[in-house]
């Protein structure tokens, strides 16, 4: 067994300063926690926009460049995003309002179905589930009220995001250099971690968000041409569902095709079904084209990271969660190599063979590795 190394000399000679540094870091974390997801959102935006910042800095000062990028992001990304989400919420609540005002009743839906030779007793189903439906409508109303009541907090959070974005665009490189100087870790290990996390961020942001946005826009155009109502809401729903593993655009175009068929437009329903299937299958083309062949993280890290990230970090956890899990795996690999002094790893072919042959799950690939073939 390898002998455990002695604690570093700076811990032995200055334990009080070490404890103070840890306590200060913990207090700083408590300050960040209330708006932690907005800070993470700013970090993600800064990562995406950093190449633009670098190009603009060739012509103007870094501060002016950062201000320009932040203003452009606010006008071209954040405000349109807030507007689209607002329209989507209004369209989703419009269905509820139609039920309340009598514009759309269970009887009307049943009459349309019977006209198209679909015999379904919706009245009996409604009476049997009246309490559940009422509870669901109440929850939707409370959720809408909470969204409106949370607008001041949302405004503050977006302000935090913009300031984080500005600071990282202008001083991001110096911040990384400061972190590398502060952390008691060898530079070689930190460089490895930085490279691995960069690959994780690229695969997560580009591989998930960009592909989901492309598929949502494509399906939204198809739904608009087919005359499906609440297109903005369905487009936003497609984007969210495409980010989630094992769901994808199926969750939108299948109900849309069924709706068109029930409403007496079977040709349009069939067209949406075929078009939606093509949009779903386009994932196999867009993802490799955008991020290339990478083994930054496997499907297990993606699934667990997305759902766990949603709970831990909110909406930004959709793409931060997999990065966190992949970063944990990468950090533990570096820690194990430094602790044991061993550099050998589990052979990739043996791992895959074992997973396929005996029914066990294959071991997670190293987030720092990339397939260069």
N, C-alpha and C positions, 0 to 999 in steps of 0.2 A: 504494500500500500504506500502511496506517495505521502511524504511527510508534509504536514500542514505548514505553510510559510508563517513566519513571525509577522505580527502586525506592523504596518509601516511606522517608521521612526517619528513622523510628524504627528501620528495619533498618540504615541506613547509620551512624547515630550509636551504636547499641547492638547490635552484632552478637553480642557475647558473651551478653547477656541473651536475645536471640532464640534462639541455639543452645541455651542452658540450658532455655528454655521448651519447645523441640522435644524435647530429650532427656528432660525430665521427663514430657512427654506420652507418649513412647515407652515409658518405664519403667512408667508407669501402665497402658498397654495390655497390657504383658506380665503384669502382676499380674491383670488382668481375664481374660486369655485362657483359663486353665484352666476357669473357670465362665462363660464368655462367653455361652453359650446360655441359662443360667439367668438371667443379667442381662437378656438380651433378653426372656426370658419375663416377668420382672418388669416390664419396660417396657411390654410388650403388655397385661398385666393392669392396670397403672396407667392406660394410655390408655382401656381399656374402663370402668374403675371410677371415673374422674375425675368424670364427671357426678354419680354417687352421692355422692362425697366432697363436692362443692360443695353439694349439697342438705342433707347432714347438718350441714355447717359453719354453716348458718343457725341451728341450735339449740344446738350444743355447740362446744367449742374444736377447732381443727384437729387437735391431737395425739390427743385422745380420739376424734375422728371417724375418723382414719386407723387407729388401733388397732382400732376397731369393724369397719371395712371389712376389715382384714386378717384378723381372727378369723372373720368371716362367710365370707370367701373360703376360708379354710382348712377350715372345717367344711362348707360347702355346695358347694365346687367342687373343691379339691385332694384332700381325703380321699376323697370319692366317686369322683373320677377315678382315683385310685390303686387303689381297690377294683375298679372296673369293668375297668381294664386287667389287674389281677391275675386276675380271674375269666376274662377273655378268654384270657389266656395259659394258664391251667389247662385251659380247654376245648379249646384248640388242641393242647396236649400230651396231652390225653385220648385223642385219636385215635391218637397214636403209642403210648401205653401199651396201647391195645386191640390193636394189631398185635403188640406185644411179648408180651402175656399170652395171646395166642391167642383173645381174645374176638372179634376181627374179623380174619379171614384172607382171603387172596386167593381161596381156594376158595369161601368163603362168599359173597363178592361175586359170583363167577362163577355160583354156583348160583342166586342171586337173579335175575341177569340172564337166565339160561337159562329160569327159570320164567316170566319175562315175555317170552320169545321174542326175547331179545337174545343172539346167539351171539358171544361174545368169548372168546378163549383167553387169560385173564389169567395163567395159570400160565406159558405160554411167554413172555409179555411180562415177567413177573417174573424168570424165569431169564435172559432176555436183558439185563435192566437191573438185575440184583441188586446189582452193585457200585455203581452210581449211587444206588440206593435206600439202601444201607447208608451211603454217604457223606453223603447228605442227612439221614438220621436222626442220624448222628453230629454233623453241623453243628447240627441243632436242639438236641441235648442239650448241646453246648458253649455254644450261645447261651443256653439256660436257666440253665446254671451261671454264665455271665458276668453274667446279669441278677441272680441271687441274690448273687454276689460283689460286684456294683456297688451294692448297696443302701446301704452307708455313704456312698459318694460321692453317690448320689442324694439321701440325706437331707441331706447338707451343701449340695447344689445347691438343693434346695427351701428350705432355710433362707436361703440367699443371695437367692433369689427373693422370699421374704417380707420381708426387710429392704429390698431394693430397692423393692418395692411400697410399703412403709410410708414410706420416704424420699420417693418421688416423689409419693405422695398428699399428704403434709404440706407438702413444700417444692418441689413440681414447678414452680410458677410462678416462684419465686425462682431455681431452678436454670436455667430457660430464660432469665430475665433476666440471670443471671451469664454464661451461655454467650454471649448476645448482646453483653454488655459485653466479654468476653474476646476474642472473635473479631475480627480486623481486617477486618471487612466492614461495608459501609454498612447502616444499619438498614432501609432500603427493600428491599434485597436479602434480608436475613435475614427480613423479614416475608413476602416472596414465597416464600422457601424453606419457612418454617413453614406457610404456608397450603397449599402444594403437598404437603408431607409429611403434613399432617393429612388431606387428601383421599386420599392414597395409603393411609394407615393405615386409614381408614374403609372404603375399597373393599376392601382386602385382608382385614381382620379380619371385617367384617360380610359382605362379598360371598362370601368363601370359607368361613370357619369356620361362620358362622351357617347358611348354606344347606346345608353338608355335615352339620351337626348335625341340622337339621330332616329332611333326606332319610334320614339314618341311622336316626333314631327312627321315622319312618314305615315304612321298609322292615322294621325290626326288629319292629314290631308285626305287620306282615303275616306275617313268618316265624314269629312266635310262634303266631299264630292257625292257620297252616297245619301246625304241628307239626314244623317243621324243627329238628333238634338243634343245640346249640351256638349259640343265638340271640345271646348276649352277644358271643361272638367274631365272629359274622357282622355284628353291628351296628357293632362297632368297626372291622371291616374295611371296611364300607360308608363309614363316616366318613372313613377314611384314603384310600380309593380315590376318593371324591367330591372330595377336595381336589386329587387329581392330575388334570391335564388329559388329555383323550382317553381316560379310563378310566371313571370314574364308577361309579354303582351297578350298571352292567351286569356288572361283575366279580363280583358277589355273587348277584343274583337269577337270572341265567342258569344258573349251576351249581346253584342251589337248585331251580329249576324242573326241570332235568334229573334231579336226585336224586329228587325226588318222582315223576317219571314212571317212572324206572327201578324205584323201590320199589313200583310197582303203584298209584300214585295219580295218574293222568293228569289228572283234573279239578282236583285241588289244584295240580298243576304248571302247568296252563294258567292257573289263577287267579293264581298267583304271577307268571307271565310278564306277564299283563295289568296287574296291580297294580304290578309293578316298572317296567314301561314308563311308567306314569302318574307314578310317583315320579321317574323320570329326567327326564321332560318337565316336571315341576313346576319345574325349575331356571329355565326361561324366564319363570316367573311370580314366584318368590320373589326372585330376584336383583334385577330392576328394582324390586320392591315394597320391598325393604330398603334398597338403596343409591341408587335413583333412576337417572336417566340421567346417566352420568358417563363421561368419556374420560380418567380418571386414568392408565390405562395400557392398552396394547393386548394382544392375545393373545400376541404374541411375548414381551413382557416377562413375562407371567404364566407361560408354559411354561418359558422359560429360568430365570426367577427361582425358581420352585418347585423344579425339579430341582437347580439350582445351590445354592439355599439349603439343601436337604437335606444336600448334601455339606459345605457350609461351616459351617452352624450347627446341624445336627442337626434334630430334629423341629420346633423352632420356626422353622426356615427355610422351612417350608411357606407361611407368610404373611409372614415377614420378607424372604425373597428377592425377591419382586416389589417390595416397598417400597424395598429397596436399589437395585435396577436403575432403578426409576422415579425415585428420588432422585438417582441419578447423572445421568440425562438432564436432570432439572430443574436440577441444579447446573451442569452444562456449558452449558446454555442461558443461565443467568445470567452465567456466566463469559465466554461469547462476546459477550454484549451489552455487558458492562462493558469488555471488551478492545477491541472494535471500535467501540463507540459507536453501533452500529446496533440498531434495534428492530424491523426487519421480520422476518417469519417466512415459512416456506414456506406458500403458501395451501393450506387444507385440501382444497378441491375439486380443485386441480391434482394434489395428492399422490394423492388417491383415484383420480382418473381415470387417472393414470400407472400406478398399481398394477394397476388392472383392465384397462387397455388393452394394455399391453405385457408383462404377465406378471411384472413385477417386484414385489417386496414393497413395500407402502406405507410411507412414512416414519412413525416413531413419533410419536404425538401428544404434545403438551406436557403433562406431568403436572400442570401448574398450571391447565390449562384445564378448564372444565366446561361442559356443554351446558345452558344455562338455558332452552331452549325446551321 
